[in-house]
Amino acid sequence: MSQRPDLHLIFLFPQVWSPEKVNFAQRFRLLSSFAHGEILTPTGKYRDGDAFGRFRIFSEPLGGTWKSFLVRLRLQILRPLRTNRRGSVDAVITYDPYASGLNGVLLKWLLGARLVIELNGDYHEHPPGTSAAKRWLMQRLFMFCLRRADAVKVLNRSQEEFVRRSCPGKAVFRFCDFVAESFFRSLESYDGGYFLSVGYPFASKGIGELVQAFRQLAVDQPQIALRIMGHSDPKERDHYQRLAGAAGRLEFVAPGWIEDVGEQIRGCLALVNAAHFEAMGRVHLEAMACSKPVVATRTNGGRDYIVDGVTGLLCEIRDPDDLAAKMRLLLTDRERAGRLGRAGSAHLEREHGEQRYTEHLVAMLNAVVRPVGTEKVTGGAASAPSR
C-alpha cells in the first residue's frame, strides 16, 4: 500500500478533558509517522500547542451558550485560518457530524481541504436531543454535514448501509475507533470474582436488565459480585439496589480515567454490556486486550465487533433471562471463559489493534487526499468508490 508522506491534518474534537491520557495521545504519536497537524478541542483548560508526536493541541474552556459559541468560532475556525494558508491542509477530520462537523464544512471551503466526518455514534437510529424540535434540527444538521463531506468514516455495517443509501456515491470507510491496546495488554490480569459493566447513562446501558440478570445468578451463586462503573447519583444507585434485593454483591464504582477502567477490567471475570444501542463499544475491545471474555447485547457494535461463541457471547437486547443465561455459562465453565478471552485478544490484535487502526487510517487518507480509481481499505473495511 503506497503512502503519501507527511500529510497535514486538522482534527476537530468536542470536549476532551484529559488529552494527555494514553487513550487519546497515543493515536497521534502513532499517526506522526506519516502526518502532522493540529488538534482543536474545547477542554477544561487552556492548551497552546502541547505536542503529541508531530501534532499540537490547542484548546480553551467553554462557558455559557454565547461564550461556547465564541470559543468554538475562535478555536476551530479563526485559528486554522490564521495559521494555515489555503491549500496547505490536506484534510480536516471531525469527530461527529454536529458542531465539529459544521466547523469542518466551513474549513473545507475556506482552506480548500478534504473533509472526513466520523460517525462515532448510531445517530441515524438515535439522534441526540430531548425534544422533537431539537431532534428535527439535529437530523437536518447531520445530513447537511454528511452530504458535504468528501468521505465518511463509520464504525459498523448499519452506519455504512445508511450512508450509502442516503448519500449515493459517497466514499465510506468502516473500521474501529482507536483503542489503547498496548496499555491494556500491559496490565496483569487476575480473577477477582466479579462481572463488570462500564458506561453511562445507566438507563440506555441496560443496567436495569443487567441487575435483574444478576439477581437470577445470585440465587445459586451468592459468591459472585457485579460491579457497575459509571456516572450516577444516590437516587439512581438506590433504585438498582432495591431492584437487586438481597441478591449477591452489587457494587458501584465511581467513573475514572483509563487507569481506573483498566484496574477494574483486569480483575473481572467478564465484561458485561447490556446496552440498548452501541455503535462500537470501546470497552469491548479494551476487555479483549486484557484477555477477558465479553457478554454483550446484539447492538450494531456488539454484532460487528464480537464473534458470537468465539470471542464472546451475544444476547438479545432488553432480555434479562438471555443475559443471565450467558453470564451463567461463563461463571460455570471457567475453561470456556478463558478460551473466549484468549480468542478475543488474538482477534483484537489481528483486526482492531493499534497497528490495524493506523493502517486503516493511512489507507483512508490516501484514498481521500489522492483519489485514483477505487481505493480499498483491507482487513474488513469498506471500499470507497471513485469520485
C-alpha positions as a Markdown table, in Angstrom:
| # | Residue | x | y | z |
|---|---|---|---|---|
| 1 | Met | 0.0 | 0.0 | 0.0 |
| 2 | Ser | 1.6 | 3.3 | -1.1 |
| 3 | Gln | 1.7 | 6.0 | 1.5 |
| 4 | Arg | 1.9 | 9.8 | 0.9 |
| 5 | Pro | 4.4 | 11.2 | 3.3 |
| 6 | Asp | 3.8 | 14.0 | 5.8 |
| 7 | Leu | 0.1 | 14.8 | 5.3 |
| 8 | His | -1.1 | 18.0 | 7.0 |
| 9 | Leu | -4.2 | 17.2 | 9.0 |
| 10 | Ile | -6.6 | 19.1 | 11.3 |
| 11 | Phe | -8.7 | 17.2 | 13.8 |
| 12 | Leu | -11.8 | 18.8 | 15.3 |
| 13 | Phe | -13.0 | 17.3 | 18.6 |
| 14 | Pro | -15.8 | 18.1 | 21.0 |
| 15 | Gln | -14.6 | 18.4 | 24.7 |
| 16 | Val | -11.7 | 16.2 | 25.6 |
| 17 | Trp | -10.9 | 16.6 | 29.3 |
| 18 | Ser | -7.6 | 14.8 | 29.6 |
| 19 | Pro | -5.9 | 14.6 | 26.2 |
| 20 | Glu | -2.6 | 13.7 | 27.8 |
| 21 | Lys | -4.0 | 10.3 | 28.7 |
| 22 | Val | -2.7 | 7.4 | 26.6 |
| 23 | Asn | -6.1 | 6.5 | 25.1 |
| 24 | Phe | -6.1 | 9.9 | 23.4 |
| 25 | Ala | -2.5 | 10.9 | 23.0 |
| 26 | Gln | -1.1 | 7.6 | 21.7 |
| 27 | Arg | -3.1 | 7.7 | 18.4 |
| 28 | Phe | -1.4 | 11.0 | 17.5 |
| 29 | Arg | 2.0 | 9.7 | 18.4 |
| 30 | Leu | 1.4 | 6.7 | 16.0 |
| 31 | Leu | 0.0 | 9.0 | 13.3 |
| 32 | Ser | 3.1 | 11.1 | 13.5 |
| 33 | Ser | 4.9 | 8.6 | 11.4 |
| 34 | Phe | 3.1 | 9.8 | 8.3 |
| 35 | Ala | 1.3 | 13.1 | 9.2 |
| 36 | His | 1.5 | 16.2 | 11.3 |
| 37 | Gly | -1.0 | 18.9 | 12.2 |
| 38 | Glu | -3.3 | 20.4 | 14.8 |
| 39 | Ile | -5.9 | 19.1 | 17.2 |
| 40 | Leu | -8.5 | 21.7 | 18.1 |
| 41 | Thr | -10.8 | 21.0 | 21.0 |
| 42 | Pro | -12.6 | 22.8 | 23.8 |
| 43 | Thr | -11.5 | 21.3 | 27.1 |
| 44 | Gly | -11.3 | 22.3 | 30.8 |
| 45 | Lys | -8.0 | 24.2 | 30.4 |
| 46 | Tyr | -6.0 | 26.3 | 28.0 |
| 47 | Arg | -3.5 | 24.5 | 25.9 |
| 48 | Asp | -1.3 | 26.4 | 23.5 |
| 49 | Gly | 0.4 | 23.8 | 21.3 |
| 50 | Asp | 1.2 | 20.9 | 23.6 |
| 51 | Ala | 2.9 | 18.3 | 21.4 |
| 52 | Phe | 1.7 | 14.7 | 20.9 |
| 53 | Gly | 4.3 | 13.5 | 18.4 |
| 54 | Arg | 4.1 | 15.9 | 15.5 |
| 55 | Phe | 0.6 | 17.0 | 16.4 |
| 56 | Arg | 0.0 | 20.1 | 18.5 |
| 57 | Ile | -3.2 | 20.6 | 20.6 |
| 58 | Phe | -4.9 | 23.9 | 21.1 |
| 59 | Ser | -7.8 | 24.2 | 23.5 |
| 60 | Glu | -9.6 | 26.5 | 25.8 |
| 61 | Pro | -12.6 | 26.1 | 28.3 |
| 62 | Leu | -16.2 | 26.5 | 27.3 |
| 63 | Gly | -18.6 | 28.7 | 29.2 |
| 64 | Gly | -22.3 | 29.6 | 28.7 |
| 65 | Thr | -24.1 | 29.4 | 25.4 |
| 66 | Trp | -22.6 | 32.5 | 23.8 |
| 67 | Lys | -19.1 | 32.0 | 25.3 |
| 68 | Ser | -19.1 | 28.4 | 24.0 |
| 69 | Phe | -20.1 | 29.7 | 20.5 |
| 70 | Leu | -17.3 | 32.2 | 20.5 |
| 71 | Val | -14.8 | 29.7 | 21.8 |
| 72 | Arg | -15.6 | 27.2 | 19.1 |
| 73 | Leu | -15.5 | 30.0 | 16.4 |
| 74 | Arg | -12.1 | 31.3 | 17.7 |
| 75 | Leu | -10.6 | 27.9 | 18.2 |
| 76 | Gln | -11.9 | 25.8 | 15.3 |
| 77 | Ile | -12.4 | 28.4 | 12.6 |
| 78 | Leu | -10.3 | 31.5 | 13.2 |
| 79 | Arg | -7.2 | 29.8 | 14.5 |
| 80 | Pro | -6.7 | 27.5 | 11.5 |
| 81 | Leu | -7.4 | 30.4 | 9.1 |
| 82 | Arg | -4.7 | 32.5 | 10.8 |
| 83 | Thr | -2.1 | 29.7 | 10.9 |
| 84 | Asn | -2.7 | 27.8 | 7.6 |
| 85 | Arg | -2.7 | 29.2 | 4.1 |
| 86 | Arg | -5.3 | 27.9 | 1.6 |
| 87 | Gly | -4.1 | 24.6 | 0.1 |
| 88 | Ser | -1.7 | 23.8 | 2.9 |
| 89 | Val | -4.1 | 21.4 | 4.8 |
| 90 | Asp | -4.7 | 18.1 | 3.2 |
| 91 | Ala | -7.7 | 17.0 | 5.2 |
| 92 | Val | -9.9 | 18.1 | 8.1 |
| 93 | Ile | -11.3 | 15.2 | 10.2 |
| 94 | Thr | -14.2 | 15.8 | 12.6 |
| 95 | Tyr | -15.3 | 13.6 | 15.5 |
| 96 | Asp | -19.0 | 14.0 | 14.7 |
| 97 | Pro | -21.4 | 15.5 | 12.2 |
| 98 | Tyr | -22.8 | 18.2 | 14.5 |
| 99 | Ala | -20.8 | 21.2 | 15.9 |
| 100 | Ser | -17.5 | 19.6 | 14.8 |
| 101 | Gly | -18.9 | 18.6 | 11.5 |
| 102 | Leu | -20.3 | 22.1 | 10.7 |
| 103 | Asn | -17.0 | 23.7 | 11.5 |
| 104 | Gly | -15.4 | 21.1 | 9.3 |
| 105 | Val | -17.6 | 22.0 | 6.4 |
| 106 | Leu | -16.6 | 25.7 | 6.8 |
| 107 | Leu | -12.9 | 24.8 | 7.0 |
| 108 | Lys | -13.2 | 22.7 | 3.9 |
| 109 | Trp | -14.5 | 25.6 | 1.9 |
| 110 | Leu | -12.1 | 28.2 | 3.5 |
| 111 | Leu | -8.9 | 26.1 | 3.4 |
| 112 | Gly | -9.6 | 24.1 | 0.2 |
| 113 | Ala | -9.1 | 20.8 | 2.2 |
| 114 | Arg | -10.7 | 17.4 | 2.0 |
| 115 | Leu | -13.3 | 16.7 | 4.7 |
| 116 | Val | -13.7 | 13.4 | 6.6 |
| 117 | Ile | -16.6 | 13.1 | 9.0 |
| 118 | Glu | -16.5 | 10.4 | 11.6 |
| 119 | Leu | -19.7 | 8.8 | 12.9 |
| 120 | Asn | -18.9 | 7.7 | 16.5 |
| 121 | Gly | -22.5 | 7.1 | 17.4 |
| 122 | Asp | -25.5 | 5.5 | 15.8 |
| 123 | Tyr | -27.0 | 8.9 | 15.1 |
| 124 | His | -29.0 | 7.6 | 12.2 |
| 125 | Glu | -31.1 | 5.5 | 14.6 |
| 126 | His | -30.7 | 7.5 | 17.8 |
| 127 | Pro | -30.4 | 11.3 | 17.0 |
| 128 | Pro | -29.5 | 13.4 | 20.0 |
| 129 | Gly | -32.0 | 15.8 | 21.6 |
| 130 | Thr | -34.6 | 15.7 | 24.3 |
| 131 | Ser | -37.3 | 17.4 | 22.3 |
| 132 | Ala | -38.9 | 16.7 | 18.9 |
| 133 | Ala | -37.8 | 20.1 | 17.7 |
| 134 | Lys | -34.2 | 19.6 | 18.7 |
| 135 | Arg | -34.1 | 16.1 | 17.2 |
| 136 | Trp | -35.5 | 17.5 | 13.9 |
| 137 | Leu | -32.8 | 20.2 | 13.9 |
| 138 | Met | -30.0 | 17.8 | 14.7 |
| 139 | Gln | -31.1 | 15.4 | 12.0 |
| 140 | Arg | -31.1 | 18.2 | 9.4 |
| 141 | Leu | -27.6 | 19.3 | 10.6 |
| 142 | Phe | -26.5 | 15.6 | 10.4 |
| 143 | Met | -27.5 | 15.2 | 6.8 |
| 144 | Phe | -26.2 | 18.7 | 5.8 |
| 145 | Cys | -22.7 | 17.8 | 7.0 |
| 146 | Leu | -22.7 | 14.2 | 5.6 |
| 147 | Arg | -23.6 | 15.4 | 2.2 |
| 148 | Arg | -20.7 | 17.9 | 2.1 |
| 149 | Ala | -18.1 | 15.5 | 3.4 |
| 150 | Asp | -15.6 | 14.0 | 0.9 |
| 151 | Ala | -15.6 | 10.8 | 3.0 |
| 152 | Val | -17.4 | 9.3 | 6.0 |
| 153 | Lys | -15.7 | 7.1 | 8.5 |
| 154 | Val | -18.1 | 4.7 | 10.2 |
| 155 | Leu | -17.9 | 2.1 | 12.9 |
| 156 | Asn | -20.4 | -0.6 | 11.9 |
| 157 | Arg | -22.3 | -2.0 | 9.0 |
| 158 | Ser | -25.6 | -0.4 | 9.9 |
| 159 | Gln | -24.0 | 3.1 | 9.7 |
| 160 | Glu | -22.3 | 2.2 | 6.4 |
| 161 | Glu | -25.6 | 1.0 | 4.9 |
| 162 | Phe | -27.3 | 4.2 | 6.0 |
| 163 | Val | -24.6 | 6.5 | 4.5 |
| 164 | Arg | -24.5 | 4.6 | 1.2 |
| 165 | Arg | -28.3 | 4.7 | 1.0 |
| 166 | Ser | -28.7 | 8.3 | 2.0 |
| 167 | Cys | -25.6 | 9.7 | 0.1 |
| 168 | Pro | -25.1 | 7.5 | -3.0 |
| 169 | Gly | -21.6 | 7.6 | -4.3 |
| 170 | Lys | -20.1 | 8.9 | -1.0 |
| 171 | Ala | -16.7 | 7.4 | -0.1 |
| 172 | Val | -17.3 | 5.3 | 3.1 |
| 173 | Phe | -14.7 | 3.7 | 5.2 |
| 174 | Arg | -15.5 | 1.2 | 8.0 |
| 175 | Phe | -13.1 | 0.5 | 10.8 |
| 176 | Cys | -12.9 | 0.8 | 14.6 |
| 177 | Asp | -12.1 | 3.9 | 16.6 |
| 178 | Phe | -8.7 | 4.0 | 18.3 |
| 179 | Val | -8.2 | 1.7 | 21.3 |
| 180 | Ala | -5.2 | 1.9 | 23.6 |
| 181 | Glu | -4.4 | -1.7 | 23.1 |
| 182 | Ser | -0.8 | -1.6 | 24.4 |
| 183 | Phe | -1.9 | 0.0 | 27.7 |
| 184 | Phe | -4.5 | -2.7 | 28.4 |
| 185 | Arg | -2.2 | -5.5 | 27.3 |
| 186 | Ser | 0.4 | -4.3 | 29.8 |
| 187 | Leu | -1.9 | -4.9 | 32.8 |
| 188 | Glu | -1.6 | -8.1 | 34.8 |
| 189 | Ser | -5.0 | -9.8 | 34.8 |
| 190 | Tyr | -6.5 | -11.8 | 37.6 |
| 191 | Asp | -9.8 | -13.4 | 38.6 |
| 192 | Gly | -11.4 | -11.1 | 41.1 |
| 193 | Gly | -14.8 | -12.9 | 41.1 |
| 194 | Tyr | -16.9 | -10.2 | 39.7 |
| 195 | Phe | -18.7 | -9.3 | 36.5 |
| 196 | Leu | -18.1 | -5.7 | 35.3 |
| 197 | Ser | -20.2 | -3.2 | 33.5 |
| 198 | Val | -18.7 | 0.2 | 32.4 |
| 199 | Gly | -20.6 | 3.1 | 30.9 |
| 200 | Tyr | -23.4 | 5.6 | 31.4 |
| 201 | Pro | -26.2 | 6.7 | 31.3 |
| 202 | Phe | -27.4 | 3.7 | 33.2 |
| 203 | Ala | -30.8 | 3.6 | 31.6 |
| 204 | Ser | -29.5 | 3.2 | 28.0 |
| 205 | Lys | -26.7 | 1.0 | 29.1 |
| 206 | Gly | -29.3 | -1.6 | 30.2 |
| 207 | Ile | -28.3 | -1.6 | 33.9 |
| 208 | Gly | -31.9 | -2.5 | 34.8 |
| 209 | Glu | -31.8 | -5.7 | 32.8 |
| 210 | Leu | -28.3 | -6.4 | 34.0 |
| 211 | Val | -29.3 | -6.1 | 37.7 |
| 212 | Gln | -32.3 | -8.4 | 37.0 |
| 213 | Ala | -30.0 | -11.0 | 35.3 |
| 214 | Phe | -27.5 | -10.7 | 38.2 |
| 215 | Arg | -30.4 | -11.3 | 40.7 |
| 216 | Gln | -31.1 | -14.6 | 38.9 |
| 217 | Leu | -27.4 | -15.7 | 39.1 |
| 218 | Ala | -27.1 | -14.9 | 42.8 |
| 219 | Val | -29.8 | -17.4 | 43.8 |
| 220 | Asp | -27.3 | -20.3 | 43.4 |
| 221 | Gln | -24.0 | -18.3 | 43.0 |
| 222 | Pro | -24.1 | -16.0 | 46.0 |
| 223 | Gln | -20.3 | -15.5 | 46.0 |
| 224 | Ile | -20.3 | -13.6 | 42.7 |
| 225 | Ala | -20.3 | -9.8 | 42.6 |
| 226 | Leu | -21.5 | -7.3 | 40.0 |
| 227 | Arg | -19.5 | -4.0 | 39.7 |
| 228 | Ile | -21.1 | -1.1 | 37.8 |
| 229 | Met | -18.7 | 1.7 | 36.8 |
| 230 | Gly | -20.1 | 5.0 | 35.6 |
| 231 | His | -21.7 | 8.3 | 36.5 |
| 232 | Ser | -24.8 | 8.0 | 38.7 |
| 233 | Asp | -26.5 | 9.8 | 41.6 |
| 234 | Pro | -27.6 | 8.3 | 45.0 |
| 235 | Lys | -31.2 | 8.0 | 44.0 |
| 236 | Glu | -30.2 | 6.0 | 40.9 |
| 237 | Arg | -28.0 | 3.7 | 42.9 |
| 238 | Asp | -30.7 | 3.2 | 45.5 |
| 239 | His | -33.1 | 2.2 | 42.7 |
| 240 | Tyr | -30.8 | -0.5 | 41.4 |
| 241 | Gln | -30.0 | -1.7 | 44.9 |
| 242 | Arg | -33.8 | -2.2 | 45.5 |
| 243 | Leu | -34.1 | -4.0 | 42.2 |
| 244 | Ala | -31.3 | -6.4 | 43.2 |
| 245 | Gly | -33.0 | -7.1 | 46.5 |
| 246 | Ala | -30.9 | -9.3 | 48.8 |
| 247 | Ala | -29.2 | -11.0 | 45.8 |
| 248 | Gly | -25.4 | -11.2 | 45.8 |
| 249 | Arg | -23.0 | -8.3 | 46.0 |
| 250 | Leu | -23.9 | -5.3 | 43.9 |
| 251 | Glu | -21.1 | -2.7 | 43.9 |
| 252 | Phe | -21.0 | 0.8 | 42.3 |
| 253 | Val | -17.6 | 2.2 | 41.2 |
| 254 | Ala | -17.1 | 5.9 | 40.5 |
| 255 | Pro | -16.1 | 6.8 | 37.0 |
| 256 | Gly | -12.5 | 7.5 | 36.3 |
| 257 | Trp | -9.7 | 7.8 | 33.7 |
| 258 | Ile | -8.2 | 5.0 | 31.6 |
| 259 | Glu | -6.1 | 3.8 | 34.5 |
| 260 | Asp | -9.2 | 3.3 | 36.7 |
| 261 | Val | -11.0 | 1.5 | 33.9 |
| 262 | Gly | -8.0 | -0.8 | 33.4 |
| 263 | Glu | -7.9 | -1.6 | 37.1 |
| 264 | Gln | -11.5 | -2.8 | 37.1 |
| 265 | Ile | -11.2 | -4.7 | 33.8 |
| 266 | Arg | -8.0 | -6.6 | 34.7 |
| 267 | Gly | -9.8 | -8.2 | 37.7 |
| 268 | Cys | -13.2 | -9.1 | 36.2 |
| 269 | Leu | -14.5 | -12.5 | 35.3 |
| 270 | Ala | -16.1 | -11.0 | 32.2 |
| 271 | Leu | -17.1 | -7.6 | 30.8 |
| 272 | Val | -20.9 | -7.4 | 30.5 |
| 273 | Asn | -22.5 | -4.8 | 28.3 |
| 274 | Ala | -26.3 | -4.8 | 28.4 |
| 275 | Ala | -26.7 | -1.6 | 26.3 |
| 276 | His | -29.8 | -0.9 | 24.3 |
| 277 | Phe | -27.6 | 0.6 | 21.5 |
| 278 | Glu | -23.9 | 0.8 | 20.9 |
| 279 | Ala | -22.1 | 1.9 | 17.8 |
| 280 | Met | -18.9 | 0.1 | 18.7 |
| 281 | Gly | -18.3 | -0.3 | 22.4 |
| 282 | Arg | -14.7 | 0.6 | 23.0 |
| 283 | Val | -14.8 | -1.2 | 26.4 |
| 284 | His | -15.5 | -4.4 | 24.5 |
| 285 | Leu | -12.1 | -4.1 | 22.8 |
| 286 | Glu | -10.4 | -2.9 | 26.0 |
| 287 | Ala | -11.6 | -6.1 | 27.7 |
| 288 | Met | -10.3 | -8.2 | 24.8 |
| 289 | Ala | -6.9 | -6.6 | 25.2 |
| 290 | Cys | -6.9 | -7.9 | 28.8 |
| 291 | Ser | -7.9 | -11.4 | 27.5 |
| 292 | Lys | -11.3 | -11.1 | 29.2 |
| 293 | Pro | -14.4 | -12.6 | 27.7 |
| 294 | Val | -17.3 | -10.3 | 26.8 |
| 295 | Val | -21.0 | -10.7 | 27.1 |
| 296 | Ala | -22.9 | -8.0 | 25.1 |
| 297 | Thr | -26.3 | -7.3 | 23.6 |
| 298 | Arg | -26.9 | -7.6 | 19.8 |
| 299 | Thr | -26.4 | -3.9 | 19.1 |
| 300 | Asn | -24.8 | -2.7 | 15.9 |
| 301 | Gly | -21.4 | -2.6 | 17.7 |
| 302 | Gly | -22.0 | -5.9 | 19.5 |
| 303 | Arg | -22.7 | -7.8 | 16.3 |
| 304 | Asp | -19.8 | -6.2 | 14.4 |
| 305 | Tyr | -17.0 | -6.4 | 17.0 |
| 306 | Ile | -17.8 | -9.6 | 18.9 |
| 307 | Val | -17.7 | -13.0 | 17.2 |
| 308 | Asp | -20.5 | -14.8 | 19.0 |
| 309 | Gly | -19.3 | -18.0 | 20.6 |
| 310 | Val | -15.7 | -17.3 | 19.6 |
| 311 | Thr | -14.5 | -14.0 | 21.2 |
| 312 | Gly | -17.6 | -13.5 | 23.5 |
| 313 | Leu | -21.3 | -14.2 | 23.8 |
| 314 | Leu | -24.2 | -12.1 | 22.4 |
| 315 | Cys | -27.6 | -11.9 | 23.9 |
| 316 | Glu | -30.9 | -10.2 | 23.0 |
| 317 | Ile | -31.4 | -6.6 | 23.9 |
| 318 | Arg | -33.7 | -5.9 | 26.9 |
| 319 | Asp | -33.8 | -9.7 | 27.8 |
| 320 | Pro | -32.5 | -10.3 | 31.3 |
| 321 | Asp | -33.2 | -14.0 | 31.0 |
| 322 | Asp | -31.0 | -14.4 | 28.0 |
| 323 | Leu | -28.3 | -12.2 | 29.6 |
| 324 | Ala | -28.4 | -14.3 | 32.8 |
| 325 | Ala | -28.0 | -17.5 | 30.8 |
| 326 | Lys | -24.9 | -16.1 | 29.0 |
| 327 | Met | -23.4 | -14.9 | 32.3 |
| 328 | Arg | -24.1 | -18.2 | 34.0 |
| 329 | Leu | -22.3 | -20.0 | 31.1 |
| 330 | Leu | -19.1 | -18.2 | 31.8 |
| 331 | Leu | -19.5 | -18.5 | 35.5 |
| 332 | Thr | -19.9 | -22.3 | 35.5 |
| 333 | Asp | -17.4 | -23.0 | 32.7 |
| 334 | Arg | -14.3 | -21.1 | 33.5 |
| 335 | Glu | -12.3 | -23.1 | 30.9 |
| 336 | Arg | -14.6 | -21.8 | 28.2 |
| 337 | Ala | -14.4 | -18.3 | 29.6 |
| 338 | Gly | -10.6 | -18.4 | 29.3 |
| 339 | Arg | -10.8 | -19.7 | 25.7 |
| 340 | Leu | -13.1 | -16.8 | 24.8 |
| 341 | Gly | -10.8 | -14.3 | 26.4 |
| 342 | Arg | -7.7 | -15.6 | 24.6 |
| 343 | Ala | -9.5 | -15.7 | 21.3 |
| 344 | Gly | -10.7 | -12.2 | 21.8 |
| 345 | Ser | -7.2 | -11.0 | 22.5 |
| 346 | Ala | -5.9 | -12.6 | 19.2 |
| 347 | His | -8.9 | -11.2 | 17.3 |
| 348 | Leu | -8.3 | -7.7 | 18.6 |
| 349 | Glu | -4.6 | -7.8 | 17.5 |
| 350 | Arg | -5.5 | -9.2 | 14.1 |
| 351 | Glu | -8.4 | -6.9 | 13.3 |
| 352 | His | -8.8 | -3.9 | 15.6 |
| 353 | Gly | -5.5 | -3.2 | 17.3 |
| 354 | Glu | -3.4 | 0.0 | 17.3 |
| 355 | Gln | -1.4 | -1.1 | 14.2 |
| 356 | Arg | -4.5 | -2.1 | 12.3 |
| 357 | Tyr | -6.2 | 1.2 | 13.1 |
| 358 | Thr | -3.2 | 3.1 | 11.9 |
| 359 | Glu | -3.1 | 1.1 | 8.6 |
| 360 | His | -6.8 | 1.8 | 8.0 |
| 361 | Leu | -6.4 | 5.5 | 8.6 |
| 362 | Val | -3.4 | 5.7 | 6.3 |
| 363 | Ala | -5.3 | 3.9 | 3.6 |
| 364 | Met | -8.4 | 6.1 | 4.1 |
| 365 | Leu | -6.4 | 9.3 | 3.9 |
| 366 | Asn | -4.5 | 8.2 | 0.8 |
| 367 | Ala | -7.8 | 7.5 | -0.9 |
| 368 | Val | -9.4 | 10.8 | 0.2 |
| 369 | Val | -6.5 | 13.1 | -0.5 |
| 370 | Arg | -5.3 | 11.3 | -3.7 |
| 371 | Pro | -8.4 | 9.6 | -5.1 |
| 372 | Val | -7.3 | 7.4 | -8.1 |
| 373 | Gly | -9.8 | 4.8 | -9.3 |
| 374 | Thr | -11.2 | 2.7 | -6.5 |
| 375 | Glu | -9.2 | 2.6 | -3.2 |
| 376 | Lys | -9.9 | -0.2 | -0.7 |
| 377 | Val | -9.1 | -0.5 | 3.0 |
| 378 | Thr | -8.1 | -4.0 | 3.7 |
| 379 | Gly | -8.9 | -6.1 | 6.8 |
| 380 | Gly | -12.7 | -5.9 | 6.6 |
| 381 | Ala | -13.1 | -2.2 | 6.0 |
| 382 | Ala | -15.5 | -1.0 | 3.3 |
| 383 | Ser | -14.2 | 0.1 | -0.1 |
| 384 | Ala | -14.5 | 3.7 | -1.2 |
| 385 | Pro | -15.9 | 4.4 | -4.7 |
| 386 | Ser | -14.0 | 6.6 | -7.0 |
| 387 | Arg | -15.3 | 10.1 | -7.1 |
